[in-house]
Amino acid sequence: MIDKREIGKILLITITSFLVFLSILFKVDPKNAEPLEFIAFYVSIFLSLFGLFFLVGFMVMHLSKKSDSLTFYQSALHGGLLSLLLVGLIMLQHLGYFSFLNIIIFSLGVIFLEFTFSKR
């Protein structure tokens, strides 16, 4: 059984990351930003999306009456991989490598990670 405090911690981290993301979004000028500010931007958006996808996935799977430990692991895996995919695509756009071929290669890499971790 998953403790409600763990879900509460993830919710708190998600809200904090979202507030940091909004702060960076509105306070930092991308043309004059330093590398550390870009790293903070990408980490905060990753954690925000991970928490959002994890919590939504956990609630949907929990309501469908699956095992809590399996639900927790699958929600974390899917939330992390979907966040990685979206943040990775944003990074490709930022770096100027956002082409159809690069999108396909990156997406296949994330799908490979999904199959690798879902076999366990």
Accessible surface in RSA format (square Angstrom, percent):
REM  Atomic radii and reference values for relative SASA: ProtOr
REM  Chains: A
REM  Algorithm: Lee & Richards
REM  Probe-radius: 1.40
REM  Slices: 20
REM RES _ NUM      All-atoms   Total-Side   Main-Chain    Non-polar    All polar
REM                ABS   REL    ABS   REL    ABS   REL    ABS   REL    ABS   REL
RES MET A   1   197.97 102.5 128.74  85.2  69.23 164.8 104.74  89.0  93.23 123.5
RES ILE A   2    31.74  18.1  21.91  16.3   9.83  23.7  22.91  16.5   8.83  24.0
RES ASP A   3    54.92  38.5  47.42  47.2   7.50  17.7  25.41  59.8  29.51  29.4
RES LYS A   4   175.87  85.8 168.05 103.1   7.82  18.6 111.76 100.6  64.11  68.3
RES ARG A   5   176.72  74.2 168.77  86.0   7.95  18.9  74.38 101.7 102.35  62.0
RES GLU A   6    72.16  41.4  70.87  53.6   1.29   3.1  22.54  43.6  49.62  40.5
RES ILE A   7    25.08  14.3  25.08  18.7   0.00   0.0  25.08  18.1   0.00   0.0
RES GLY A   8    35.00  43.2   0.00   N/A  35.00  43.2  29.30  80.4   5.70  12.8
RES LYS A   9   129.17  63.0 125.68  77.1   3.48   8.3  76.44  68.8  52.73  56.2
RES ILE A  10    32.79  18.7  32.32  24.1   0.46   1.1  32.75  23.6   0.04   0.1
RES LEU A  11    85.49  47.6  85.49  61.2   0.00   0.0  85.49  60.0   0.00   0.0
RES LEU A  12   118.88  66.2 117.30  83.9   1.59   4.0 118.62  83.3   0.27   0.7
RES ILE A  13    93.95  53.5  92.23  68.7   1.72   4.1  93.90  67.6   0.05   0.1
RES THR A  14    15.67  11.1  15.61  15.8   0.06   0.1  14.64  19.7   1.03   1.6
RES ILE A  15    87.06  49.5  85.26  63.5   1.79   4.3  87.06  62.7   0.00   0.0
RES THR A  16    70.31  50.0  69.34  70.3   0.97   2.3  55.78  74.9  14.53  22.0
RES SER A  17     8.82   7.5   5.85   7.8   2.97   6.8   3.19   6.8   5.64   7.9
RES PHE A  18    97.42  48.7  97.42  60.3   0.00   0.0  97.42  59.1   0.00   0.0
RES LEU A  19   107.88  60.1 102.89  73.6   4.99  12.6 103.28  72.5   4.61  12.4
RES VAL A  20    66.80  44.0  64.80  58.7   2.00   4.8  66.74  58.0   0.06   0.2
RES PHE A  21    29.01  14.5  29.01  18.0   0.00   0.0  29.01  17.6   0.00   0.0
RES LEU A  22    53.76  29.9  53.41  38.2   0.36   0.9  53.64  37.7   0.13   0.3
RES SER A  23    56.66  47.9  48.92  65.3   7.74  17.8  29.72  63.3  26.93  37.7
RES ILE A  24    24.66  14.0  22.47  16.7   2.19   5.3  23.38  16.8   1.28   3.5
RES LEU A  25    87.78  48.9  68.21  48.8  19.56  49.2  71.11  49.9  16.67  44.9
RES PHE A  26   157.52  78.8 124.34  77.0  33.18  86.3 127.58  77.3  29.94  85.7
RES LYS A  27   168.69  82.3 134.07  82.3  34.62  82.4  82.11  73.9  86.58  92.2
RES VAL A  28    39.62  26.1  26.34  23.8  13.28  32.0  30.36  26.4   9.26  25.1
RES ASP A  29    71.64  50.2  61.03  60.7  10.61  25.1  34.30  80.7  37.33  37.2
RES PRO A  30    94.45  68.8  81.84  74.6  12.61  45.8  84.29  69.6  10.16  63.1
RES LYS A  31   189.87  92.6 153.88  94.4  35.99  85.7 104.66  94.2  85.21  90.8
RES ASN A  32   119.33  82.3  91.12  88.1  28.20  67.9  32.38  77.9  86.95  84.0
RES ALA A  33    22.64  20.8   1.13   1.7  21.51  48.9   2.09   2.9  20.54  54.4
RES GLU A  34   114.60  65.8 113.06  85.5   1.54   3.7  30.76  59.5  83.84  68.4
RES PRO A  35   103.65  75.5 100.11  91.3   3.54  12.9 103.01  85.0   0.64   4.0
RES LEU A  36   132.93  74.0 130.05  93.0   2.88   7.2 130.71  91.8   2.22   6.0
RES GLU A  37    63.63  36.5  61.06  46.2   2.57   6.1  22.94  44.4  40.69  33.2
RES PHE A  38    52.89  26.5  52.40  32.5   0.49   1.3  52.80  32.0   0.08   0.2
RES ILE A  39   101.73  57.9  99.64  74.2   2.09   5.0 101.71  73.2   0.02   0.0
RES ALA A  40    39.27  36.1  31.55  48.7   7.72  17.6  38.50  54.2   0.77   2.0
RES PHE A  41    39.49  19.8  39.49  24.5   0.00   0.0  39.49  23.9   0.00   0.0
RES TYR A  42    23.68  11.1  22.78  13.0   0.89   2.3  19.49  14.6   4.18   5.2
RES VAL A  43    79.16  52.1  76.69  69.4   2.47   6.0  79.16  68.8   0.00   0.0
RES SER A  44     5.46   4.6   3.50   4.7   1.96   4.5   5.29  11.3   0.16   0.2
RES ILE A  45    18.54  10.6  18.54  13.8   0.00   0.0  18.54  13.4   0.00   0.0
RES PHE A  46    63.10  31.6  63.10  39.1   0.00   0.0  63.10  38.3   0.00   0.0
RES LEU A  47    65.69  36.6  63.88  45.7   1.81   4.5  63.88  44.9   1.81   4.9
RES SER A  48     9.23   7.8   7.28   9.7   1.96   4.5   7.55  16.1   1.68   2.4
RES LEU A  49    35.10  19.5  34.93  25.0   0.17   0.4  35.10  24.6   0.00   0.0
RES PHE A  50    49.17  24.6  49.17  30.5   0.00   0.0  49.17  29.8   0.00   0.0
RES GLY A  51     1.31   1.6   0.00   N/A   1.31   1.6   1.31   3.6   0.00   0.0
RES LEU A  52    91.60  51.0  91.08  65.2   0.52   1.3  91.60  64.3   0.00   0.0
RES PHE A  53    51.27  25.7  44.12  27.3   7.16  18.6  45.25  27.4   6.02  17.2
RES PHE A  54     0.73   0.4   0.73   0.5   0.00   0.0   0.73   0.4   0.00   0.0
RES LEU A  55    23.74  13.2  23.44  16.8   0.30   0.8  23.74  16.7   0.00   0.0
RES VAL A  56    84.56  55.6  80.68  73.0   3.89   9.4  84.47  73.4   0.09   0.3
RES GLY A  57    19.11  23.6   0.00   N/A  19.11  23.6  18.54  50.9   0.57   1.3
RES PHE A  58    10.06   5.0  10.06   6.2   0.00   0.0  10.06   6.1   0.00   0.0
RES MET A  59    84.63  43.8  84.63  56.0   0.00   0.0  63.79  54.2  20.84  27.6
RES VAL A  60    95.38  62.8  91.63  83.0   3.75   9.0  93.16  80.9   2.21   6.0
RES MET A  61    31.98  16.6  31.59  20.9   0.39   0.9  31.98  27.2   0.00   0.0
RES HIS A  62    72.02  39.4  69.34  48.2   2.68   6.8  37.99  39.2  34.02  39.6
RES LEU A  63   133.15  74.2 115.77  82.8  17.38  43.7 116.27  81.7  16.88  45.4
RES SER A  64    68.91  58.2  39.24  52.4  29.67  68.3  47.45 101.1  21.46  30.1
RES LYS A  65   176.99  86.3 145.87  89.5  31.12  74.1 100.86  90.8  76.13  81.1
RES LYS A  66   106.46  51.9  91.15  55.9  15.31  36.5  54.98  49.5  51.48  54.8
RES SER A  67    66.97  56.6  47.68  63.6  19.29  44.4  42.33  90.1  24.63  34.5
RES ASP A  68    23.20  16.2  17.25  17.2   5.95  14.1   7.37  17.4  15.83  15.8
RES SER A  69    75.04  63.4  66.47  88.7   8.57  19.7  42.92  91.4  32.12  45.0
RES LEU A  70    89.83  50.0  86.06  61.6   3.78   9.5  89.65  63.0   0.19   0.5
RES THR A  71     0.04   0.0   0.00   0.0   0.04   0.1   0.04   0.1   0.00   0.0
RES PHE A  72    50.60  25.3  50.60  31.3   0.00   0.0  50.60  30.7   0.00   0.0
RES TYR A  73    90.37  42.2  87.68  49.9   2.68   7.0  87.04  65.4   3.32   4.1
RES GLN A  74    49.16  27.5  49.16  35.9   0.00   0.0   6.63  14.1  42.53  32.3
RES SER A  75     1.34   1.1   0.00   0.0   1.34   3.1   1.04   2.2   0.30   0.4
RES ALA A  76    30.66  28.2  26.61  41.1   4.05   9.2  26.88  37.8   3.78  10.0
RES LEU A  77    23.71  13.2  15.44  11.0   8.26  20.8  22.70  15.9   1.01   2.7
RES HIS A  78    76.25  41.7  73.73  51.2   2.52   6.5  56.93  58.7  19.32  22.5
RES GLY A  79     0.95   1.2   0.00   N/A   0.95   1.2   0.33   0.9   0.62   1.4
RES GLY A  80    15.98  19.7   0.00   N/A  15.98  19.7  14.61  40.1   1.36   3.1
RES LEU A  81    19.92  11.1  19.59  14.0   0.33   0.8  19.68  13.8   0.23   0.6
RES LEU A  82    77.59  43.2  74.17  53.1   3.42   8.6  76.74  53.9   0.86   2.3
RES SER A  83     0.00   0.0   0.00   0.0   0.00   0.0   0.00   0.0   0.00   0.0
RES LEU A  84    66.37  37.0  66.37  47.5   0.00   0.0  66.37  46.6   0.00   0.0
RES LEU A  85    40.25  22.4  40.25  28.8   0.00   0.0  40.25  28.3   0.00   0.0
RES LEU A  86    64.91  36.1  64.14  45.9   0.77   1.9  64.19  45.1   0.72   1.9
RES VAL A  87     9.69   6.4   9.69   8.8   0.00   0.0   9.69   8.4   0.00   0.0
RES GLY A  88     7.81   9.6   0.00   N/A   7.81   9.6   6.62  18.2   1.19   2.7
RES LEU A  89    36.51  20.3  35.63  25.5   0.88   2.2  36.02  25.3   0.49   1.3
RES ILE A  90    66.62  37.9  63.74  47.5   2.88   6.9  66.21  47.7   0.41   1.1
RES MET A  91    76.46  39.6  76.42  50.6   0.04   0.1  59.00  50.2  17.45  23.1
RES LEU A  92    31.50  17.5  31.38  22.4   0.13   0.3  31.38  22.0   0.13   0.3
RES GLN A  93   109.89  61.4 101.77  74.4   8.12  19.3  37.86  80.6  72.03  54.6
RES HIS A  94    91.02  49.7  62.06  43.1  28.96  74.1  56.19  57.9  34.82  40.5
RES LEU A  95   108.89  60.6  84.01  60.1  24.88  62.5  88.19  61.9  20.70  55.7
RES GLY A  96    63.12  77.8   0.00   N/A  63.12  77.8  32.54  89.3  30.58  68.5
RES TYR A  97   132.55  61.9 129.46  73.7   3.09   8.0  83.87  63.0  48.68  60.0
RES PHE A  98    96.88  48.5  70.94  43.9  25.93  67.5  71.19  43.2  25.69  73.5
RES SER A  99    53.96  45.6  47.17  63.0   6.78  15.6  47.87 101.9   6.08   8.5
RES PHE A 100   160.21  80.2 151.34  93.7   8.86  23.1 152.37  92.4   7.83  22.4
RES LEU A 101   118.48  66.0 116.58  83.4   1.90   4.8 117.03  82.2   1.45   3.9
RES ASN A 102    47.20  32.5  44.76  43.3   2.44   5.9   5.54  13.3  41.66  40.3
RES ILE A 103    42.58  24.2  42.58  31.7   0.00   0.0  42.58  30.7   0.00   0.0
RES ILE A 104    69.82  39.7  69.63  51.9   0.20   0.5  69.78  50.2   0.05   0.1
RES ILE A 105   102.71  58.5  98.26  73.2   4.46  10.7  99.17  71.4   3.54   9.6
RES PHE A 106    57.24  28.6  51.85  32.1   5.39  14.0  56.72  34.4   0.52   1.5
RES SER A 107    27.07  22.9  26.58  35.5   0.49   1.1  19.05  40.6   8.02  11.2
RES LEU A 108   105.45  58.7 101.00  72.3   4.46  11.2 101.38  71.2   4.07  11.0
RES GLY A 109    35.30  43.5   0.00   N/A  35.30  43.5  32.90  90.3   2.39   5.4
RES VAL A 110    13.54   8.9  13.22  12.0   0.32   0.8  13.22  11.5   0.32   0.9
RES ILE A 111    83.50  47.5  82.52  61.5   0.98   2.4  83.50  60.1   0.00   0.0
RES PHE A 112   138.94  69.5 136.11  84.3   2.83   7.4 138.92  84.2   0.02   0.1
RES LEU A 113    60.45  33.7  60.45  43.2   0.00   0.0  60.45  42.5   0.00   0.0
RES GLU A 114    44.27  25.4  44.27  33.5   0.00   0.0  27.08  52.4  17.19  14.0
RES PHE A 115   119.84  60.0 119.57  74.1   0.27   0.7 119.73  72.6   0.11   0.3
RES THR A 116    57.01  40.5  45.63  46.3  11.38  27.1  48.77  65.5   8.24  12.5
RES PHE A 117    69.52  34.8  69.52  43.1   0.00   0.0  69.52  42.1   0.00   0.0
RES SER A 118    54.29  45.9  29.13  38.9  25.15  57.9  22.49  47.9  31.80  44.5
RES LYS A 119   169.03  82.5 133.94  82.2  35.10  83.6  83.48  75.1  85.55  91.1
RES ARG A 120   206.56  86.7 145.40  74.1  61.16 145.6  80.84 110.5 125.72  76.2
END  Absolute sums over single chains surface
CHAIN  1 A     8379.6       7387.2        992.4       6426.9       1952.6
END  Absolute sums over all chains
TOTAL          8379.6       7387.2        992.4       6426.9       1952.6
